Amino acid sequence: MSLCGGSGPAAAPRPRAAQMSRRPELLCGAAIVLGCALLVTLKVTCSRAKDVTMAAKVPVNFFSSRSPVLDLFRGQLDYADYIRQDSEVVLYFFYAPWCGQSIAAREEIEQVASRLADQVLFVAVNCWWNQGKCRKQKHFFYFPVIYLYHRSFGPIEYKGPMSAVYIEKFVRRVMTPLLYISSRSKLLDFLSYYEPGVLGYFEFNASPQPPGYLTFFTSALHSLKKDYLGTIHFGVITDKQIAKEISLTRSGSVYLHRHVNTSLIYSSEVMNYTAENICKWALENREIFIRWLRPHGGKSLLLNNELKKGPALFLFIPFNPLAESHPLLDEITKVALEYNNCSKSQAAEPVLQHLRDANSPAFESIVPQVHTQVAETYSITKYPCCNTVVLPHWHSISRTHNVCELCVNQTVGVKPSKVNVPQCNFLEIEAALDSFYLKEHTFFQFVSNTIECSNFLSFYSPFSYYTACCRTVNRGLINVISSEKTIFQTPKVAFSSHGKKGKDDTQHSIPHIEDRNYFSPDLRINGTHITGLSCRTNKTLNLYLLDSNLFWMYAERLGASRSTHVKEFAAIVDLKEEANYILDQNQTLIKSTLENFIQNFSILYSPLKRHLVGDSSVHFPAQHIITEVTTNTFHDVVVLSEKDVLLLYYAQWCGFCASLNHIFIQLARLLPPNNFTVARIDVARNDLPWEFMADRLPTILFFPSNSLPSAAPDSEPCTKECPQKESVLQQEHISHLRSEIQKLRSEVSALHQAQDQLEAQLSEARREEHKLQQQKHTLEKQHSILQLHSEQLQALSEQKNRELEEMAEKLQELADASENLLTENALLKVLLASMEGKLENKDETKKSIQSEETLSTHNTGPVLTATDRLHERERLDVSNIDTTVTEHKENRTE
């Protein structure tokens, strides 16, 4: 037992620890191993935290193997382009397997393929698989997408409804873009079609493909590419006699038929004869009287853009594009053509004659009667110019107006010829208005429920006079009057006492410009009573067609019944007036009802009532505190209520409205039910007249009671008190008028004060403006002076810079000259040192010669020779020095 606590075996590890402490590399290795293990653990943990992306599943067949559609479910777009070369017409159906619309259109494509598989190649391409070439090359924003190719031309994208009949119709148009016109009857059928038509005349006798035929064929495909609705039809004529019917005599001519305006012939001198130019020319010059609307179901501004153009007539009809005949569409076409035939164009007469078959006995029997009746009734003039004048109130508290119809007439006996029909001139109607306002007092104060007419001569022409037919109209009852009959539709018209005829004489009134066709014989012969109405009214309608089989939900939103069996509906929407009118669904949608519907909308005081969409699914419980109001019950519950009504405007989507419900219920319990009616209306499901609409939700409006004391059934005859009562009422009325006049005077004085204040402010503003103008001129002068000074400083600065540059150049030359002088100075020093050495040598030589001369005086010949040598050496040294100095001077000069 050891006193250190432990036996011998227990203390055995101590030498190992001491050994590791002696060898630190073991501790470092262990630390490295632990660190690596920790890094591996962290890496595994982080890899588990990352998102795991699963590879896309391999696509499967979208169409069945027995389908006539070739399904390239792996997106093999290159293979689709390869097999397209062997087919004349190919349809590509690009789809996404998860897309609900692609799944819904799959059956429609199969139906079309089962009917046209022997003529068209149908190819379906999965354009969603990420490894397919279609996904890599195409970038579609929606699915499905349908492309059509006619040989090398394409793609032609189909953007219509995903319905089998519409797709098949479009495919057939691509297959045969040109219609062959082989007879005169087919030509008339082609020209009588409501959509614009383009005809080309080509002689196939000379060659199998005459010049320009392929260009014309390609232009028809261009038209389908630019307009997927296919509103322009293309036809080709090969018979010379048929081509003469439309004035085509030269092969290669192109003719654009227009119903109202003059038809056109394509001029190759103005534009090059290319497929794009022919298509552009046809699209720019076509006539469209009625358009098809086909909303795609998503977010779109299609309807909004069309409604901004003006009032719109929407016609919902069941339509089958593959049907051979469309009787209802033909009726609507007749109405559209006659409605837009403003100029009574002769170009449209053969078409209208072909459409309505004017040779029928019924038509011939009606025309003479109308001609005779109109000639007898309106022998004064044939085409009068009329204008409606609404006179102001005859006093401030009256709600009545005198409405007059002012017409320009010629003197009796002066009848215009049939050819030279006088037009309605603006200057004439302006002169008539001037003469009318000079006699305004005559028509200002009379009160009559019948139409009273008066004739007065013109001040500008002795051969014409004016007719004014007036009637008193209650402004508050205009809607009621116009719903029963129009203001000027009355069989008896009494001339006033100031006119040329008495009240016993009767004569038909001269109608408004919209109703001018009633007394115009030519209009009744050449067309119906709506012929050219679009140009004779300020409420021109744009006509639109919708397929009720596809877009009946839009008709229901406009007011159509959901339980109807015949899906035919007509509605007029006026976005500017925020109103829509519907045709009664109990009436059959035929030509006559449609014409009456259009005419009732177009007249001055329309008898049509605004349609309000209401919620018919509201059920009233037996015991209720709050009354639920709908569009149908609003007038009875709120407007005509004998109690005070507190009405809450709410909507299901309004969150704050829900939080207000319990407060409104408590308020309903507090108010006495005998005197108050607490109600609410869901404005999201119920439309209201614009004067009762609320701008924000929730809104609470208070409607006071509308109870009026009823008159006694048996009133007693007037007694002596009646004049007293009348005088009292007159005094009250006079006092009321005086108070109103006093109020007006006070308002006028307040306005004068405001005017004076405004004038003072304006004068002060003018003074301030004048001061500002002066300051502006001063600043402009200072600015010009500063600018001039700046230019001078700039010129001076440029001059100084030039001088500095010149000084710098001179300093540089001086520096170079000083360097040369220093070099010459050093050279001269060297020369002087060499001269001094030579002089020293010369002195030593002289000394040696003198010593020699003193030693050998007996021999003078050598001495003289040495002396001569010394002089010669001196002469050579001096010449060398002169040469060196001369060279130095030359170098310095250079």
ROMIVO-633336 format. One record per residue (C-alpha): residue in three letters; x, y, z. Coordinates in steps of 0.25 Angstrom, whole numbers, plus 5000, padded with zeros to 4 digits. Layout:
! ROMIVO-633336
ALAXYZ...
//
This chain:
! ROMIVO-633336
MET500050005000SER500650134996LEU500350255004CYS500150334991GLY498850264989GLY498950144980SER499550014978GLY500649974968PRO499749934956ALA498850064958ALA500050154957ALA500550084944PRO500050184934ARG500850294939PRO502050254932ARG501250264918ALA500750404922ALA502150444925GLN502650384912MET501550464904SER502050584911ARG503450564907ARG502950544892PRO502050654888GLU501850604874LEU500950494879LEU500050604885CYS499950674872GLY499650554864ALA498450524874ALA497950664872ILE498050654857VAL497250524857LEU496150584866GLY496050704857CYS495850624845ALA494850544851LEU494050674855LEU494150724841VAL493550594835THR492450604845LEU492150744842LYS492150714827VAL491150604829THR490250684837CYS490250804827SER490050704815ARG488750654822ALA488250804824LYS488350834809ASP487150824800VAL487050704792THR486550724777MET485850604771ALA486050584756ALA484850604748LYS484050484744VAL484150424730PRO482850474723VAL481850384718ASN480850384707PHE479850494707PHE478950444696SER478550294695SER479350204686ARG478050194677SER477850344676PRO478050404662VAL478950504668LEU480450474668ASP480950494682LEU482350544684PHE482350534699ARG483850554700GLY483850684693GLN484550634680LEU484350774673ASP485450734662TYR484650604659ALA483350684657ASP484050784648TYR484550664640ILE483250594638ARG482550734635GLN483250734621ASP482450624616SER481050684619GLU480350794613VAL479650844625VAL480150814639LEU479550854653TYR480550864665PHE479850844679PHE480850894689TYR480450854703ALA480850834717PRO480450704724TRP480050774737CYS479250884730GLY477750874732GLN477450954720SER478350854712ILE477650734718ALA476250804714ALA476650834700ARG477250694698GLU475850634695GLU475550744685ILE476850724678GLU476550574676GLN475150604671VAL475650694660ALA476750594657SER475750484655ARG475050564645LEU476250624637ALA477350524640ASP477350484625GLN477650624621VAL478450684632LEU479650634641PHE479350654656VAL480550664664ALA480550684680VAL481850724686ASN482150724701CYS482750864703TRP482950854718TRP483950744720ASN485350804723GLN486150714715GLY485350724702LYS485750814691CYS484350884691ARG484650934705LYS486050984701GLN485551054688LYS484151104691HIS483851194702PHE482351204703PHE481551284714TYR480351204714PHE479851064710PRO479251004701VAL479851064688ILE479351024674TYR480251054662LEU479851024647TYR480751014635HIS480251014621ARG481450954614SER482651044617PHE481751164621GLY481551174636PRO481451174647ILE479951224648GLU479551224662TYR478151194666LYS477651284678GLY476151254677PRO475351164687MET475851024690SER474550964684ALA474550854673VAL473650934664TYR474451054664ILE475750984663GLU475250904651LYS474751034644PHE476051094646VAL476850974640ARG475950974628ARG476151114626VAL477651084626MET477450964617THR476651044607PRO476951194609LEU476351234595LEU474851204591TYR474651174577ILE473551264570SER472951184559SER471651244556ARG470851374558SER470051324569LYS471351284577LEU471851424574LEU470551484580ASP470651394592PHE472151434594LEU471851584593SER470551574602TYR471351524613TYR471451614625GLU472951604626PRO473851674616GLY474351594604VAL475551604595LEU475351544581GLY476551514571TYR476351494556PHE477351394549GLU477351334536PHE477751184537ASN477751164521ALA479151214519SER479851134530PRO479551044542GLN479951164551PRO479651294545PRO480651414550GLY480251464563TYR479351344568LEU480351294578THR480551434583PHE479051444585PHE478951314591THR480051344601SER479351474605ALA478051394609LEU478951314619HIS479551454623SER478151494627LEU477951374635LYS479251394642LYS478951544646ASP477451524649TYR477151394655LEU475651424655GLY475751414640THR474851534637ILE475351554623HIS474951444613PHE475751424600GLY475251374587VAL475751344573ILE475051364560THR475451294547ASP474351324538LYS474451454530GLN472951484529ILE472851474544ALA474051564547LYS473351664538GLU472251674548ILE473151744558SER473951814547LEU475151724547THR475751714533ARG477151684535SER477751554540GLY478451574554SER477451684558VAL477051684573TYR475651744577LEU475251784591HIS473751784593ARG473051884602HIS471651894605VAL471452044608ASN472652114603THR473252094589SER473951964586LEU475451974583ILE476351904573TYR477751884577SER478751974570SER480151914567GLU480652044563VAL480452104577MET480951984585ASN481751864581TYR480951734577THR481451654589ALA480651564599GLU480951654611ASN480451784604ILE479151714599CYS478851674613LYS479151804619TRP478351874608ALA477151784611LEU477251804626GLU477351954625ASN476251974616ARG475251874621GLU473851904626ILE473451844639PHE471951864644ILE471851754653ARG473051684661TRP473151554668LEU473751554682ARG474351434688PRO474951464702HIS475951354705GLY475551354720GLY476751414726LYS477051554730SER476851644718LEU476451784714LEU475651734702LEU474251774706ASN474751904713ASN475451954700GLU474251924692LEU473351994702LYS474152114702LYS473852134687GLY472452174691PRO471052104693ALA471151954690LEU470051854686PHE470451714690LEU469651604683PHE469751464689ILE469351354679PRO469651204678PHE470651194667ASN471251064660PRO472351104651LEU472250984643ALA470750994640GLU470451024625SER469351134628HIS469151234640PRO467751294639LEU467851374651LEU469251424648ASP468651464634GLU467551544641ILE468551614650THR469451644637LYS468251714630VAL468051804642ALA469551834643LEU469651874628GLU468451954628TYR468852024641ASN470152064636ASN469752104622CYS469852254624SER469952294610LYS468952204604SER470152154595GLN469752094582ALA470851994584ALA470151934595GLU468751924587PRO469051794580VAL469451734593LEU468251784601GLN467351744589HIS467951604590LEU467851594605ARG466351644607ASP465851604593ALA465151734590ASN464351674579SER463351614588PRO461851644586ALA461751694600PHE462851794599GLU462251854586SER460851864592ILE461351944604VAL462252044596PRO461152124589GLN460252134601VAL461452194609HIS461852284597THR460452344596GLN460252364611VAL461552434613ALA461352524601GLU460052564606THR460452594620TYR461752664617SER461652734605ILE462352854610THR463752794610LYS464452664607TYR465652674616PRO465552774627CYS466652814636CYS466152804651ASN466852834664THR466252814678VAL466252934688VAL466052924703LEU465653054709PRO465953084723HIS465053094735TRP463953204734HIS464253234749SER465253184760ILE464353084767SER463753024755ARG464152884750THR463652894736HIS464252924723ASN463752954709VAL464352864699CYS464252914685GLU464552854671LEU465152954662CYS465152924647VAL465552994634ASN464452994623GLN464353044610THR463153124605VAL461853044601GLY461953014586VAL463453014584LYS463752864584PRO465252814582SER465552724571LYS465752574574VAL467252584569ASN467652714576VAL467252684590PRO467552804600GLN468452764611CYS468352804625ASN469352924626PHE469952974639LEU469753114635GLU468253104632ILE468053034646GLU468853144652ALA468053254646ALA466753184650LEU467253184664ASP467553334664SER466153364659PHE465553264669TYR466353334681LEU465853464676LYS464353414678GLU464753334691HIS463753404699THR462653354691PHE462953204694PHE463453234708GLN462253254717PHE461253164711VAL460853034718SER460152924710ASN460152774710THR459952764695ILE460852804684GLU460652944679CYS461352984666SER461653124661ASN462153174647PHE463053304646LEU463753354634SER465253354633PHE466053484634TYR467053444623SER466253384612PRO464853414607PHE464653274602SER464753194615TYR464153204628TYR464253124642THR463353034649ALA463453024664CYS462652914671CYS462652924686ARG462152854698THR462252864713VAL463052754720ASN463152724735ARG464652694737GLY464352604749LEU463352524740ILE464152514727ASN464452364730VAL463052324732ILE462552404720SER463652354711SER463352204715GLU461952214711LYS462152304698THR463052404693ILE462852544694PHE462552574680GLN461752444677THR460352504677PRO459252494666LYS458852634668VAL459652764668ALA458952894671PHE459653024666SER459653134676SER458953264674HIS460153334670GLY460353244658LYS459753234645LYS458653124649GLY457653114660LYS457553004670ASP456452934662ASP457352904651THR458152774652GLN459452724646HIS460452624649SER461652684656ILE463052684649PRO463852584657HIS465352594661ILE466452564652GLU466552424658ASP465052404653ARG465252464640ASN465052334632TYR463552334636PHE463252454626SER464352414616PRO463852334604ASP465252294599LEU465652234612ARG464352154613ILE464552104599ASN466052074599GLY466152024613THR465552004627HIS465352114637ILE466752094643THR467452114630GLY468652204632LEU468252224647SER469652214652CYS469952344645ARG468652414649THR468852404664ASN469752444675LYS469652304681THR470352224670LEU470352074674ASN471551974672LEU471051834669TYR471751714675LEU471451564674LEU471751464685ASP471451314684SER470451284695ASN470951134696LEU472251184701PHE472051324707TRP470651314713MET471251354727TYR471451494721ALA470051504717GLU469651464731ARG470451574737LEU469751674728GLY468351624732ALA468051494725SER467251384731ARG467951264736SER466751174734THR466451204720HIS466451094709VAL466751184697LYS468151244699GLU467851374691PHE468051504698ALA468251654694ALA468751764703ILE469251904701VAL470351954710ASP470652104711LEU471952124719LYS471952274718GLU470552274724GLU470752154733ALA469552094728ASN469151964721TYR467851924715ILE467351784711LEU466351734701ASP465251654708GLN465551504707ASN464051474704GLN464251544691THR464851464680LEU466151514675ILE465751544660LYS465951664651SER464751744655THR464951734670LEU466451774668GLU466151894660ASN465151944670PHE466151924681ILE467152004674GLN466252114670ASN465652124684PHE467052144689SER467452244678ILE466252344680LEU466352474688TYR465552424700SER465852284700PRO464652194706LEU465652084710LYS465852064725ARG467252044731HIS467351904735LEU467951874749VAL468451744753GLY467951694766ASP468151574775SER466851484774SER467451384784VAL467051464797HIS466051404806PHE465351484817PRO465251414830ALA463951424838GLN464551494850HIS465651594846ILE466151724852ILE466851774839THR466251764826GLU467051714814VAL466851804802THR467051764787THR466951834774ASN465551794772THR465051834786PHE465951964788HIS464852054782ASP463752004791VAL464551984804VAL465352104803VAL464852214794LEU463352194796SER463452154810GLU462552224820LYS463552214831ASP464952264832VAL465952174827LEU467352154831LEU468152074820LEU469452004822TYR470251984809TYR471251864810ALA471851754803GLN472351614806TRP473751644803CYS473751774812GLY474451734825PHE474151854833CYS472651834829ALA472651704837SER473251774849LEU472051874848ASN470951774848HIS470751754863ILE470751904865PHE469751924854ILE468851814861GLN468951884874LEU468452014867ALA467351934861ARG466851894874LEU466952034880LEU466152104869PRO464552094870PRO464051994859ASN462852074857ASN463552194852PHE464852134847THR465252034837VAL466651974838ALA467151914825ARG468451874818ILE468751844804ASP469951764798VAL470451854787ALA471351754781ARG470151674777ASN469051784774ASP469151894765LEU468552034769PRO468252154761TRP469452254761GLU468752354770PHE468652254781MET470052184780ALA471152204791ASP472652234788ARG473252154799LEU472852034808PRO472252024819THR471252144817ILE470052174825LEU468952264818PHE467752324825PHE466452334816PRO465352414822SER463952364821ASN463252394808SER461852394813LEU460952494807PRO459452534812SER458452474803ALA457352564797ALA455952544802PRO455152454793ASP453952554792SER454452694793GLU453452804796PRO453252914785CYS454053044787THR453353144797LYS453653294800GLU454953244808CYS455553194795PRO456053334790GLN456553364804LYS457353234805GLU457853264791SER458253404795VAL458953354807LEU459653254798GLN460053364789GLN460553444800GLU461353334805HIS461853304791ILE462253454790SER462953454803HIS463653324799LEU464153394786ARG464553514794SER465353434803GLU465953364792ILE466253494785GLN466953544798LYS467753424799LEU468153444784ARG468553584787SER469353544799GLU470053444791VAL470253544780SER470853644789ALA471753534795LEU472153504781HIS472453654778GLN473353654791ALA474053534787GLN474253594773ASP474853714779GLN475753634788LEU476153554776GLU476453674768ALA477253734779GLN478053604780LEU478153604765SER478753744765GLU479753714776ALA480153584768ARG480353674755ARG481153774763GLU482053654769GLU482153604755HIS482553744750LYS483653744761LEU484053604757GLN484153644743GLN485053764747GLN485953674756LYS486053574744HIS486453684735THR487553734745LEU488053594747GLU488053574732LYS488953704730GLN489853664742HIS489953524736SER490353584722ILE491353674729LEU491953564737GLN491953474724LEU492753584717HIS493653604728SER493853454729GLU494153454714GLN495253564716LEU495853484727GLN495853364719ALA496553434707LEU497553504717SER497853364723GLU498053304709GLN499053424706LYS499853404719ASN499853254716ARG500453284702GLU501453384709LEU501853274719GLU502053174708GLU502953274701MET503753304713ALA503953154716GLU504453134702LYS505453244704LEU505953194717GLN506153054711GLU506953124700LEU507753194711ALA507953064719ASP508452994706ALA509453114703SER509953114718GLU510252964716ASN511052994703LEU511753104710LEU512153014722THR512652904712GLU513453014704ASN514053064717ALA514552924721LEU515152904708LEU515853034709LYS516353004722VAL516952874716LEU517552954705LEU518153054714ALA518752944723SER519352884710MET519953014706GLU520553044719GLY521252904719LYS521752934705LEU522253074709GLU522953004721ASN523552904712LYS523953024702ASP524753094714GLU525452964717THR525852944703LYS526353084702LYS527153064714SER527752944709ILE528053004695GLN528753124702SER529553034710GLU529952954698GLU530253084691THR531153134702LEU531952994702SER532152984687THR532453124682HIS533453074672ASN532353004663THR531253104659GLY530553014649PRO529952914658VAL529453024667LEU528753104656THR528152974652ALA527652944666THR527053084667ASP526353074654ARG525752944659LEU525253004672HIS524553114664GLU523953024654ARG523352944666GLU522853064672ARG522153104659LEU521552964658ASP520952974672VAL520353104669SER519753064656ASN519152934664ILE518653024675ASP517953124664THR517353004657THR516752944670VAL516153084674THR515553094660GLU514952964660HIS514352994674LYS513753124669GLU513153054657ASN512552944666ARG512053054675THR511453124663GLU510753004659
//
